[in-house]
Amino acid sequence: MSSTPYKRYSKEFKLEAIRLAGESDKPVTVVARELGLRVNQIYKWKQQLEAKGEGAFPGHGRQAGAKAWTRSTAMAMAAATEPRNPSHARGLDHGSNGVRR
């Protein structure tokens, strides 16, 4: 049985996720889902930031480089700040045939 490695996130991603959760009009659960996170992960990061301040998140995180972070994270962050269309909440396309894409 193979195990899936833990996902690693950069310090910038964690700080932006905390900021979005705090400043967005959306519930934290929605922001977390849009970023591909569990809601308790955002709360955990927030606690670490409050406890350690600038010393929080000293690890290496996802080190694929600035371009990789910009491409993948920018799309997730943009999606989290845009208003959601409830009819597409589960990825359903309610077009002509109503088939999932």
N, C-alpha and C positions, 0 to 999 in steps of 0.2 A: 504494500500500500504506500503510495507516494504522498508526500505532504506538499502543500502549496506554501512557498516561502512568504513570509510577512511582507506586506507592502511597506515601502519606506517613502517618507515625504520630506521635502526640504523644509527648512525653517521658514522660508518665505511662504510656502504653501500653507503651513500650519497657522502662521500669523494672519494670512488673508482669510482662511476659513473661520478663524475666531472673529475677525472683524466683520465678515459677512453675516455670521450668525447673530452678532450683537446689533448691527445697524440695519439689517434687512427688515422689511415689513412682514416677511414670511416667517413661519414657525421654524425653529431650529431643525426639526425633523425634515422639513422640506429642503432646507439648505444642505443638510448632510446628504440626503438622498441625491440631490443634483450634483454634488461633488463626489459621489461614490463612496461615502463614508458612513459608518454607523454613528448615530447621534451621540452615543456615549463617548466616542473618540473626540469629538469637538469639546465636550465638557471636560474630558481628561486633559486635553491640551490647554484649555483655559485655566484649569487648576494649576498645572505646571507653570504657566506663564505668571500667574498671580503669586505663586510661591517663590519662584526663582528670578523673576524679572528678566533682565538682559541675559542671564545665565541659562535661561530655559532653552531647550532644544540644541544642545551642544554637539549632538551626533552628526553623522555624515549624511543622513537623509538620502534622497535619491540624487545621485551625483552624475546624471547623464549630461549635464552641461546646461548652460543658460538657454540655448536654443530649444532643447528638448523640454525644459520647464516651460518656456514661453508658449510653445505650440500646444502641449497637452493641457497645461494648467490654465492658460488664457481662455481656452474654449470652455472648460468647466466653470471657471469664474464668471464668464459672460453668461452662461446658461443660468447660473445661480442668481444673477442680478436681473434677469429678464422676467417679466410676468409670465406665469405658467398658464397654459391653456388646459383647463381641466379635462377636456375631451381627449387630450393626448397624454394624459398622465401615465398611462401604461403602454405607451408606444403604439397605440392603435391608430390606424389611418381610417377615418370615417368617410373616405372618398366614395367613389362609385361602387366599389365592391366590398368595402369594410374588412378587407384582409389585412392582417398584421404584416408589417414590413420588417 
